[in-house]
Amino acid sequence: MDGPTEHGVTTVFDELLDRFHAYLRTVDSALVSDAVARIDWGMPVRPLQPRRLACLRHLDRIAELAPPDIRPLTRFVAEHRGDLRWGQTYSVSD
């Protein structure tokens, strides 16, 4: 998938960001389209360690219950829950 990379290697974050962006492009809503257009998708890579959260155990069930159009994205998040940097989000200034 295309997206920001560090040293030419696509990260789980890059792939998640690409998948999320691709999903948002399918949402038929002017509000969503406007918000997506304002996001700078070229976010810089930051050196963060993976962080676990207790609620991540619910991701498999969330993926099962998700509507078909978003299920691939929720499944990807569930499969990579241990690789993501939970609770260490980007801010507007990033």
Gaussian input, Z-matrix of N, CA and C with variables (Angstrom, degrees):
# hf/3-21g

backbone

0 1
 N
 C     1     B1
 C     2     B2     1     A1
 N     3     B3     2     A2     1     D1
 C     4     B4     3     A3     2     D2
 C     5     B5     4     A4     3     D3
 N     6     B6     5     A5     4     D4
 C     7     B7     6     A6     5     D5
 C     8     B8     7     A7     6     D6
 N     9     B9     8     A8     7     D7
 C    10    B10     9     A9     8     D8
 C    11    B11    10    A10     9     D9
 N    12    B12    11    A11    10    D10
 C    13    B13    12    A12    11    D11
 C    14    B14    13    A13    12    D12
 N    15    B15    14    A14    13    D13
 C    16    B16    15    A15    14    D14
 C    17    B17    16    A16    15    D15
 N    18    B18    17    A17    16    D16
 C    19    B19    18    A18    17    D17
 C    20    B20    19    A19    18    D18
 N    21    B21    20    A20    19    D19
 C    22    B22    21    A21    20    D20
 C    23    B23    22    A22    21    D21
 N    24    B24    23    A23    22    D22
 C    25    B25    24    A24    23    D23
 C    26    B26    25    A25    24    D24
 N    27    B27    26    A26    25    D25
 C    28    B28    27    A27    26    D26
 C    29    B29    28    A28    27    D27
 N    30    B30    29    A29    28    D28
 C    31    B31    30    A30    29    D29
 C    32    B32    31    A31    30    D30
 N    33    B33    32    A32    31    D31
 C    34    B34    33    A33    32    D32
 C    35    B35    34    A34    33    D33
 N    36    B36    35    A35    34    D34
 C    37    B37    36    A36    35    D35
 C    38    B38    37    A37    36    D36
 N    39    B39    38    A38    37    D37
 C    40    B40    39    A39    38    D38
 C    41    B41    40    A40    39    D39
 N    42    B42    41    A41    40    D40
 C    43    B43    42    A42    41    D41
 C    44    B44    43    A43    42    D42
 N    45    B45    44    A44    43    D43
 C    46    B46    45    A45    44    D44
 C    47    B47    46    A46    45    D45
 N    48    B48    47    A47    46    D46
 C    49    B49    48    A48    47    D47
 C    50    B50    49    A49    48    D48
 N    51    B51    50    A50    49    D49
 C    52    B52    51    A51    50    D50
 C    53    B53    52    A52    51    D51
 N    54    B54    53    A53    52    D52
 C    55    B55    54    A54    53    D53
 C    56    B56    55    A55    54    D54
 N    57    B57    56    A56    55    D55
 C    58    B58    57    A57    56    D56
 C    59    B59    58    A58    57    D57
 N    60    B60    59    A59    58    D58
 C    61    B61    60    A60    59    D59
 C    62    B62    61    A61    60    D60
 N    63    B63    62    A62    61    D61
 C    64    B64    63    A63    62    D62
 C    65    B65    64    A64    63    D63
 N    66    B66    65    A65    64    D64
 C    67    B67    66    A66    65    D65
 C    68    B68    67    A67    66    D66
 N    69    B69    68    A68    67    D67
 C    70    B70    69    A69    68    D68
 C    71    B71    70    A70    69    D69
 N    72    B72    71    A71    70    D70
 C    73    B73    72    A72    71    D71
 C    74    B74    73    A73    72    D72
 N    75    B75    74    A74    73    D73
 C    76    B76    75    A75    74    D74
 C    77    B77    76    A76    75    D75
 N    78    B78    77    A77    76    D76
 C    79    B79    78    A78    77    D77
 C    80    B80    79    A79    78    D78
 N    81    B81    80    A80    79    D79
 C    82    B82    81    A81    80    D80
 C    83    B83    82    A82    81    D81
 N    84    B84    83    A83    82    D82
 C    85    B85    84    A84    83    D83
 C    86    B86    85    A85    84    D84
 N    87    B87    86    A86    85    D85
 C    88    B88    87    A87    86    D86
 C    89    B89    88    A88    87    D87
 N    90    B90    89    A89    88    D88
 C    91    B91    90    A90    89    D89
 C    92    B92    91    A91    90    D90
 N    93    B93    92    A92    91    D91
 C    94    B94    93    A93    92    D92
 C    95    B95    94    A94    93    D93
 N    96    B96    95    A95    94    D94
 C    97    B97    96    A96    95    D95
 C    98    B98    97    A97    96    D96
 N    99    B99    98    A98    97    D97
 C   100   B100    99    A99    98    D98
 C   101   B101   100   A100    99    D99
 N   102   B102   101   A101   100   D100
 C   103   B103   102   A102   101   D101
 C   104   B104   103   A103   102   D102
 N   105   B105   104   A104   103   D103
 C   106   B106   105   A105   104   D104
 C   107   B107   106   A106   105   D105
 N   108   B108   107   A107   106   D106
 C   109   B109   108   A108   107   D107
 C   110   B110   109   A109   108   D108
 N   111   B111   110   A110   109   D109
 C   112   B112   111   A111   110   D110
 C   113   B113   112   A112   111   D111
 N   114   B114   113   A113   112   D112
 C   115   B115   114   A114   113   D113
 C   116   B116   115   A115   114   D114
 N   117   B117   116   A116   115   D115
 C   118   B118   117   A117   116   D116
 C   119   B119   118   A118   117   D117
 N   120   B120   119   A119   118   D118
 C   121   B121   120   A120   119   D119
 C   122   B122   121   A121   120   D120
 N   123   B123   122   A122   121   D121
 C   124   B124   123   A123   122   D122
 C   125   B125   124   A124   123   D123
 N   126   B126   125   A125   124   D124
 C   127   B127   126   A126   125   D125
 C   128   B128   127   A127   126   D126
 N   129   B129   128   A128   127   D127
 C   130   B130   129   A129   128   D128
 C   131   B131   130   A130   129   D129
 N   132   B132   131   A131   130   D130
 C   133   B133   132   A132   131   D131
 C   134   B134   133   A133   132   D132
 N   135   B135   134   A134   133   D133
 C   136   B136   135   A135   134   D134
 C   137   B137   136   A136   135   D135
 N   138   B138   137   A137   136   D136
 C   139   B139   138   A138   137   D137
 C   140   B140   139   A139   138   D138
 N   141   B141   140   A140   139   D139
 C   142   B142   141   A141   140   D140
 C   143   B143   142   A142   141   D141
 N   144   B144   143   A143   142   D142
 C   145   B145   144   A144   143   D143
 C   146   B146   145   A145   144   D144
 N   147   B147   146   A146   145   D145
 C   148   B148   147   A147   146   D146
 C   149   B149   148   A148   147   D147
 N   150   B150   149   A149   148   D148
 C   151   B151   150   A150   149   D149
 C   152   B152   151   A151   150   D150
 N   153   B153   152   A152   151   D151
 C   154   B154   153   A153   152   D152
 C   155   B155   154   A154   153   D153
 N   156   B156   155   A155   154   D154
 C   157   B157   156   A156   155   D155
 C   158   B158   157   A157   156   D156
 N   159   B159   158   A158   157   D157
 C   160   B160   159   A159   158   D158
 C   161   B161   160   A160   159   D159
 N   162   B162   161   A161   160   D160
 C   163   B163   162   A162   161   D161
 C   164   B164   163   A163   162   D162
 N   165   B165   164   A164   163   D163
 C   166   B166   165   A165   164   D164
 C   167   B167   166   A166   165   D165
 N   168   B168   167   A167   166   D166
 C   169   B169   168   A168   167   D167
 C   170   B170   169   A169   168   D168
 N   171   B171   170   A170   169   D169
 C   172   B172   171   A171   170   D170
 C   173   B173   172   A172   171   D171
 N   174   B174   173   A173   172   D172
 C   175   B175   174   A174   173   D173
 C   176   B176   175   A175   174   D174
 N   177   B177   176   A176   175   D175
 C   178   B178   177   A177   176   D176
 C   179   B179   178   A178   177   D177
 N   180   B180   179   A179   178   D178
 C   181   B181   180   A180   179   D179
 C   182   B182   181   A181   180   D180
 N   183   B183   182   A182   181   D181
 C   184   B184   183   A183   182   D182
 C   185   B185   184   A184   183   D183
 N   186   B186   185   A185   184   D184
 C   187   B187   186   A186   185   D185
 C   188   B188   187   A187   186   D186
 N   189   B189   188   A188   187   D187
 C   190   B190   189   A189   188   D188
 C   191   B191   190   A190   189   D189
 N   192   B192   191   A191   190   D190
 C   193   B193   192   A192   191   D191
 C   194   B194   193   A193   192   D192
 N   195   B195   194   A194   193   D193
 C   196   B196   195   A195   194   D194
 C   197   B197   196   A196   195   D195
 N   198   B198   197   A197   196   D196
 C   199   B199   198   A198   197   D197
 C   200   B200   199   A199   198   D198
 N   201   B201   200   A200   199   D199
 C   202   B202   201   A201   200   D200
 C   203   B203   202   A202   201   D201
 N   204   B204   203   A203   202   D202
 C   205   B205   204   A204   203   D203
 C   206   B206   205   A205   204   D204
 N   207   B207   206   A206   205   D205
 C   208   B208   207   A207   206   D206
 C   209   B209   208   A208   207   D207
 N   210   B210   209   A209   208   D208
 C   211   B211   210   A210   209   D209
 C   212   B212   211   A211   210   D210
 N   213   B213   212   A212   211   D211
 C   214   B214   213   A213   212   D212
 C   215   B215   214   A214   213   D213
 N   216   B216   215   A215   214   D214
 C   217   B217   216   A216   215   D215
 C   218   B218   217   A217   216   D216
 N   219   B219   218   A218   217   D217
 C   220   B220   219   A219   218   D218
 C   221   B221   220   A220   219   D219
 N   222   B222   221   A221   220   D220
 C   223   B223   222   A222   221   D221
 C   224   B224   223   A223   222   D222
 N   225   B225   224   A224   223   D223
 C   226   B226   225   A225   224   D224
 C   227   B227   226   A226   225   D225
 N   228   B228   227   A227   226   D226
 C   229   B229   228   A228   227   D227
 C   230   B230   229   A229   228   D228
 N   231   B231   230   A230   229   D229
 C   232   B232   231   A231   230   D230
 C   233   B233   232   A232   231   D231
 N   234   B234   233   A233   232   D232
 C   235   B235   234   A234   233   D233
 C   236   B236   235   A235   234   D234
 N   237   B237   236   A236   235   D235
 C   238   B238   237   A237   236   D236
 C   239   B239   238   A238   237   D237
 N   240   B240   239   A239   238   D238
 C   241   B241   240   A240   239   D239
 C   242   B242   241   A241   240   D240
 N   243   B243   242   A242   241   D241
 C   244   B244   243   A243   242   D242
 C   245   B245   244   A244   243   D243
 N   246   B246   245   A245   244   D244
 C   247   B247   246   A246   245   D245
 C   248   B248   247   A247   246   D246
 N   249   B249   248   A248   247   D247
 C   250   B250   249   A249   248   D248
 C   251   B251   250   A250   249   D249
 N   252   B252   251   A251   250   D250
 C   253   B253   252   A252   251   D251
 C   254   B254   253   A253   252   D252
 N   255   B255   254   A254   253   D253
 C   256   B256   255   A255   254   D254
 C   257   B257   256   A256   255   D255
 N   258   B258   257   A257   256   D256
 C   259   B259   258   A258   257   D257
 C   260   B260   259   A259   258   D258
 N   261   B261   260   A260   259   D259
 C   262   B262   261   A261   260   D260
 C   263   B263   262   A262   261   D261
 N   264   B264   263   A263   262   D262
 C   265   B265   264   A264   263   D263
 C   266   B266   265   A265   264   D264
 N   267   B267   266   A266   265   D265
 C   268   B268   267   A267   266   D266
 C   269   B269   268   A268   267   D267
 N   270   B270   269   A269   268   D268
 C   271   B271   270   A270   269   D269
 C   272   B272   271   A271   270   D270
 N   273   B273   272   A272   271   D271
 C   274   B274   273   A273   272   D272
 C   275   B275   274   A274   273   D273
 N   276   B276   275   A275   274   D274
 C   277   B277   276   A276   275   D275
 C   278   B278   277   A277   276   D276
 N   279   B279   278   A278   277   D277
 C   280   B280   279   A279   278   D278
 C   281   B281   280   A280   279   D279

   B1=1.4550
   B2=1.5178
   B3=1.2990
   B4=1.4563
   B5=1.5134
   B6=1.3156
   B7=1.4545
   B8=1.4998
   B9=1.3276
   B10=1.4541
   B11=1.5181
   B12=1.2984
   B13=1.4551
   B14=1.5098
   B15=1.2896
   B16=1.4541
   B17=1.5184
   B18=1.3128
   B19=1.4604
   B20=1.5227
   B21=1.3381
   B22=1.4488
   B23=1.5223
   B24=1.3185
   B25=1.4569
   B26=1.5239
   B27=1.3249
   B28=1.4571
   B29=1.5215
   B30=1.3198
   B31=1.4600
   B32=1.5221
   B33=1.3251
   B34=1.4588
   B35=1.5222
   B36=1.3308
   B37=1.4633
   B38=1.5214
   B39=1.3323
   B40=1.4624
   B41=1.5232
   B42=1.3242
   B43=1.4588
   B44=1.5239
   B45=1.3262
   B46=1.4612
   B47=1.5235
   B48=1.3166
   B49=1.4579
   B50=1.5280
   B51=1.3289
   B52=1.4639
   B53=1.5251
   B54=1.3205
   B55=1.4706
   B56=1.5291
   B57=1.3276
   B58=1.4626
   B59=1.5244
   B60=1.3190
   B61=1.4595
   B62=1.5272
   B63=1.3198
   B64=1.4693
   B65=1.5248
   B66=1.3261
   B67=1.4617
   B68=1.5271
   B69=1.3256
   B70=1.4651
   B71=1.5247
   B72=1.3213
   B73=1.4690
   B74=1.5259
   B75=1.3335
   B76=1.4666
   B77=1.5247
   B78=1.3217
   B79=1.4631
   B80=1.5260
   B81=1.3202
   B82=1.4611
   B83=1.5316
   B84=1.3302
   B85=1.4594
   B86=1.5239
   B87=1.3257
   B88=1.4643
   B89=1.5288
   B90=1.3120
   B91=1.4665
   B92=1.5336
   B93=1.3276
   B94=1.4659
   B95=1.5250
   B96=1.3290
   B97=1.4728
   B98=1.5210
   B99=1.3277
   B100=1.4687
   B101=1.5279
   B102=1.3224
   B103=1.4667
   B104=1.5239
   B105=1.3170
   B106=1.4675
   B107=1.5242
   B108=1.3218
   B109=1.4684
   B110=1.5308
   B111=1.3275
   B112=1.4684
   B113=1.5273
   B114=1.3113
   B115=1.4693
   B116=1.5171
   B117=1.3224
   B118=1.4664
   B119=1.5283
   B120=1.3226
   B121=1.4579
   B122=1.5237
   B123=1.3225
   B124=1.4598
   B125=1.5161
   B126=1.3114
   B127=1.4609
   B128=1.5290
   B129=1.3251
   B130=1.4654
   B131=1.5313
   B132=1.3112
   B133=1.4626
   B134=1.5226
   B135=1.3253
   B136=1.4621
   B137=1.5204
   B138=1.3269
   B139=1.4709
   B140=1.5341
   B141=1.3121
   B142=1.4613
   B143=1.5235
   B144=1.3103
   B145=1.4590
   B146=1.5302
   B147=1.3436
   B148=1.4656
   B149=1.5225
   B150=1.3034
   B151=1.4646
   B152=1.5216
   B153=1.2996
   B154=1.4611
   B155=1.5345
   B156=1.3067
   B157=1.4567
   B158=1.5261
   B159=1.3194
   B160=1.4669
   B161=1.5307
   B162=1.3090
   B163=1.4656
   B164=1.5327
   B165=1.3224
   B166=1.4620
   B167=1.5227
   B168=1.3185
   B169=1.4658
   B170=1.5262
   B171=1.3181
   B172=1.4647
   B173=1.5294
   B174=1.3176
   B175=1.4620
   B176=1.5275
   B177=1.3270
   B178=1.4646
   B179=1.5257
   B180=1.3072
   B181=1.4732
   B182=1.5240
   B183=1.3090
   B184=1.4652
   B185=1.5208
   B186=1.3265
   B187=1.4656
   B188=1.5273
   B189=1.3227
   B190=1.4684
   B191=1.5213
   B192=1.3267
   B193=1.4623
   B194=1.5265
   B195=1.3084
   B196=1.4672
   B197=1.5270
   B198=1.3310
   B199=1.4629
   B200=1.5346
   B201=1.3203
   B202=1.4690
   B203=1.5247
   B204=1.3359
   B205=1.4695
   B206=1.5299
   B207=1.3125
   B208=1.4697
   B209=1.5277
   B210=1.3165
   B211=1.4685
   B212=1.5323
   B213=1.3394
   B214=1.4736
   B215=1.5334
   B216=1.3226
   B217=1.4629
   B218=1.5279
   B219=1.3303
   B220=1.4643
   B221=1.5295
   B222=1.3222
   B223=1.4708
   B224=1.5300
   B225=1.3366
   B226=1.4640
   B227=1.5298
   B228=1.3316
   B229=1.4714
   B230=1.5294
   B231=1.3294
   B232=1.4666
   B233=1.5275
   B234=1.3220
   B235=1.4638
   B236=1.5293
   B237=1.3217
   B238=1.4690
   B239=1.5247
   B240=1.3137
   B241=1.4688
   B242=1.5233
   B243=1.3142
   B244=1.4600
   B245=1.5162
   B246=1.3238
   B247=1.4646
   B248=1.5236
   B249=1.3208
   B250=1.4627
   B251=1.5218
   B252=1.3109
   B253=1.4742
   B254=1.5232
   B255=1.3160
   B256=1.4546
   B257=1.5217
   B258=1.3470
   B259=1.4530
   B260=1.5132
   B261=1.3232
   B262=1.4660
   B263=1.5262
   B264=1.3004
   B265=1.4562
   B266=1.5200
   B267=1.3146
   B268=1.4582
   B269=1.5220
   B270=1.3158
   B271=1.4611
   B272=1.5228
   B273=1.3142
   B274=1.4582
   B275=1.5205
   B276=1.3317
   B277=1.4656
   B278=1.5287
   B279=1.3415
   B280=1.4672
   B281=1.5064
   A1=109.17
   A2=116.01
   A3=120.03
   A4=108.96
   A5=115.63
   A6=119.42
   A7=109.89
   A8=116.63
   A9=120.12
   A10=110.14
   A11=115.49
   A12=119.68
   A13=109.60
   A14=115.91
   A15=121.94
   A16=106.38
   A17=116.44
   A18=122.23
   A19=111.58
   A20=117.81
   A21=121.41
   A22=115.23
   A23=118.46
   A24=121.87
   A25=108.70
   A26=116.62
   A27=120.07
   A28=108.76
   A29=116.58
   A30=121.68
   A31=110.08
   A32=116.58
   A33=121.39
   A34=109.10
   A35=116.85
   A36=120.06
   A37=110.55
   A38=117.51
   A39=120.97
   A40=110.75
   A41=115.44
   A42=119.50
   A43=111.01
   A44=117.57
   A45=120.87
   A46=110.26
   A47=117.12
   A48=121.18
   A49=110.66
   A50=117.36
   A51=121.09
   A52=111.44
   A53=116.83
   A54=120.43
   A55=111.23
   A56=116.60
   A57=120.92
   A58=110.06
   A59=116.82
   A60=122.03
   A61=109.98
   A62=117.36
   A63=121.59
   A64=110.82
   A65=117.64
   A66=120.27
   A67=110.75
   A68=116.97
   A69=119.85
   A70=112.11
   A71=117.66
   A72=120.52
   A73=111.78
   A74=117.91
   A75=120.83
   A76=112.70
   A77=117.78
   A78=121.60
   A79=108.83
   A80=115.81
   A81=122.16
   A82=109.66
   A83=115.07
   A84=121.05
   A85=108.76
   A86=116.14
   A87=120.26
   A88=110.57
   A89=117.05
   A90=121.31
   A91=110.49
   A92=116.21
   A93=120.28
   A94=109.96
   A95=117.26
   A96=121.02
   A97=111.47
   A98=117.00
   A99=120.98
   A100=111.14
   A101=116.43
   A102=120.31
   A103=110.60
   A104=117.46
   A105=121.85
   A106=110.58
   A107=117.00
   A108=121.10
   A109=111.88
   A110=117.59
   A111=121.00
   A112=113.41
   A113=117.90
   A114=121.16
   A115=109.96
   A116=115.85
   A117=121.12
   A118=106.25
   A119=116.75
   A120=122.03
   A121=112.33
   A122=118.38
   A123=121.68
   A124=111.28
   A125=117.29
   A126=121.67
   A127=110.57
   A128=116.82
   A129=119.46
   A130=111.46
   A131=115.01
   A132=120.58
   A133=108.37
   A134=116.13
   A135=121.03
   A136=108.70
   A137=117.29
   A138=120.08
   A139=110.83
   A140=116.57
   A141=121.99
   A142=109.09
   A143=115.99
   A144=121.13
   A145=109.63
   A146=117.52
   A147=119.13
   A148=109.82
   A149=115.69
   A150=120.78
   A151=108.33
   A152=117.09
   A153=121.52
   A154=110.14
   A155=115.07
   A156=122.70
   A157=107.77
   A158=117.36
   A159=121.37
   A160=112.32
   A161=117.68
   A162=121.13
   A163=113.15
   A164=117.98
   A165=120.76
   A166=112.23
   A167=117.15
   A168=119.91
   A169=111.59
   A170=118.15
   A171=122.36
   A172=112.98
   A173=117.95
   A174=120.20
   A175=113.75
   A176=118.53
   A177=119.49
   A178=110.83
   A179=116.37
   A180=120.54
   A181=110.48
   A182=117.39
   A183=121.01
   A184=109.82
   A185=116.92
   A186=120.77
   A187=111.07
   A188=117.47
   A189=120.99
   A190=111.78
   A191=116.71
   A192=121.82
   A193=113.82
   A194=117.38
   A195=121.26
   A196=110.96
   A197=116.87
   A198=119.85
   A199=109.87
   A200=117.32
   A201=121.07
   A202=115.27
   A203=117.71
   A204=119.34
   A205=113.05
   A206=118.01
   A207=120.76
   A208=112.54
   A209=117.19
   A210=120.73
   A211=113.50
   A212=120.61
   A213=118.60
   A214=112.67
   A215=117.01
   A216=120.41
   A217=110.67
   A218=117.11
   A219=119.42
   A220=111.18
   A221=117.12
   A222=120.99
   A223=110.14
   A224=117.06
   A225=121.14
   A226=110.42
   A227=116.56
   A228=120.52
   A229=110.02
   A230=116.94
   A231=120.15
   A232=111.31
   A233=116.76
   A234=120.58
   A235=112.85
   A236=116.89
   A237=121.10
   A238=113.09
   A239=117.11
   A240=121.16
   A241=112.95
   A242=117.86
   A243=121.44
   A244=114.22
   A245=116.94
   A246=121.49
   A247=113.24
   A248=116.99
   A249=120.24
   A250=111.89
   A251=114.92
   A252=122.73
   A253=108.90
   A254=116.57
   A255=122.49
   A256=111.11
   A257=115.42
   A258=120.90
   A259=114.19
   A260=117.47
   A261=122.08
   A262=106.90
   A263=115.73
   A264=121.07
   A265=113.07
   A266=113.57
   A267=121.00
   A268=108.73
   A269=116.04
   A270=120.56
   A271=108.72
   A272=117.35
   A273=121.80
   A274=110.47
   A275=117.44
   A276=120.62
   A277=112.65
   A278=117.65
   A279=120.36
   A280=109.50
   D1=147.34
   D2=177.49
   D3=-78.35
   D4=149.62
   D5=177.87
   D6=158.61
   D7=176.97
   D8=-179.52
   D9=-64.49
   D10=140.83
   D11=178.58
   D12=-136.48
   D13=160.40
   D14=174.87
   D15=-114.58
   D16=118.95
   D17=-179.70
   D18=61.25
   D19=33.42
   D20=176.16
   D21=74.52
   D22=6.36
   D23=-179.06
   D24=-107.69
   D25=124.95
   D26=177.50
   D27=-74.74
   D28=130.34
   D29=-179.72
   D30=-96.18
   D31=168.00
   D32=175.42
   D33=-59.73
   D34=-39.84
   D35=178.18
   D36=-60.73
   D37=-44.92
   D38=179.08
   D39=-57.62
   D40=-46.81
   D41=-177.92
   D42=-66.54
   D43=-40.54
   D44=177.05
   D45=-61.64
   D46=-45.40
   D47=179.65
   D48=-61.29
   D49=-43.69
   D50=177.81
   D51=-62.29
   D52=-44.20
   D53=-179.63
   D54=-65.61
   D55=-41.05
   D56=178.80
   D57=-63.94
   D58=-45.27
   D59=178.42
   D60=-60.40
   D61=-45.72
   D62=179.13
   D63=-60.79
   D64=-42.44
   D65=178.18
   D66=-63.05
   D67=-46.21
   D68=-178.45
   D69=-60.50
   D70=-31.56
   D71=177.77
   D72=-66.25
   D73=-19.80
   D74=179.98
   D75=-88.67
   D76=-11.57
   D77=-177.93
   D78=-75.76
   D79=124.20
   D80=-177.40
   D81=-88.56
   D82=79.96
   D83=-178.73
   D84=-154.43
   D85=126.60
   D86=178.31
   D87=-62.33
   D88=-37.61
   D89=179.47
   D90=-61.18
   D91=-46.69
   D92=179.28
   D93=-65.74
   D94=-44.68
   D95=179.75
   D96=-58.43
   D97=-42.98
   D98=177.95
   D99=-62.35
   D100=-45.17
   D101=-179.62
   D102=-63.96
   D103=-43.56
   D104=-179.66
   D105=-62.96
   D106=-38.40
   D107=-179.12
   D108=-65.95
   D109=-26.38
   D110=-178.17
   D111=-86.85
   D112=-9.79
   D113=-177.90
   D114=-82.62
   D115=132.69
   D116=172.29
   D117=-86.78
   D118=102.72
   D119=-174.16
   D120=-75.81
   D121=-8.37
   D122=178.03
   D123=-88.21
   D124=59.86
   D125=-177.24
   D126=-70.75
   D127=138.57
   D128=-179.63
   D129=-70.27
   D130=147.62
   D131=176.17
   D132=-73.59
   D133=134.85
   D134=176.34
   D135=-121.38
   D136=140.79
   D137=-179.56
   D138=-79.15
   D139=97.62
   D140=179.44
   D141=-126.41
   D142=148.82
   D143=177.27
   D144=-88.96
   D145=146.68
   D146=174.71
   D147=-56.91
   D148=147.80
   D149=-178.19
   D150=-137.83
   D151=129.93
   D152=-178.54
   D153=-94.68
   D154=150.55
   D155=174.95
   D156=-130.79
   D157=145.01
   D158=-178.16
   D159=-59.57
   D160=-35.12
   D161=-176.43
   D162=-68.99
   D163=-12.09
   D164=-178.57
   D165=-63.63
   D166=-19.68
   D167=178.75
   D168=-65.01
   D169=-16.77
   D170=-179.78
   D171=-86.05
   D172=-7.10
   D173=-174.16
   D174=-63.38
   D175=-35.09
   D176=178.35
   D177=-62.28
   D178=-43.68
   D179=179.62
   D180=-67.53
   D181=-39.27
   D182=176.95
   D183=-59.80
   D184=-44.14
   D185=179.40
   D186=-63.23
   D187=-37.68
   D188=177.75
   D189=-64.10
   D190=-39.11
   D191=-175.33
   D192=-87.40
   D193=-11.26
   D194=-175.70
   D195=-64.52
   D196=145.30
   D197=174.51
   D198=-59.01
   D199=151.65
   D200=-175.53
   D201=-53.41
   D202=-35.46
   D203=-176.53
   D204=-69.06
   D205=-26.57
   D206=-179.41
   D207=-107.30
   D208=-6.00
   D209=-177.45
   D210=-56.09
   D211=-42.58
   D212=178.70
   D213=-59.59
   D214=-37.78
   D215=178.66
   D216=-68.24
   D217=-44.34
   D218=179.87
   D219=-66.39
   D220=-35.48
   D221=176.86
   D222=-65.18
   D223=-42.25
   D224=178.43
   D225=-59.73
   D226=-45.47
   D227=178.98
   D228=-61.85
   D229=-44.34
   D230=179.58
   D231=-61.74
   D232=-42.02
   D233=-178.23
   D234=-68.80
   D235=-25.97
   D236=-176.36
   D237=-112.79
   D238=18.40
   D239=-175.76
   D240=-54.07
   D241=-34.84
   D242=-178.00
   D243=-78.22
   D244=-11.50
   D245=-178.06
   D246=-97.11
   D247=-13.88
   D248=-172.63
   D249=-89.53
   D250=159.25
   D251=-175.78
   D252=-100.26
   D253=74.00
   D254=-174.90
   D255=-65.76
   D256=140.13
   D257=176.49
   D258=73.48
   D259=13.48
   D260=-179.84
   D261=-128.15
   D262=65.81
   D263=-168.76
   D264=-85.73
   D265=165.80
   D266=173.49
   D267=-82.07
   D268=145.28
   D269=176.99
   D270=-104.52
   D271=175.81
   D272=178.60
   D273=-57.80
   D274=-37.61
   D275=-178.31
   D276=-70.43
   D277=-19.99
   D278=177.14
   D279=-72.76

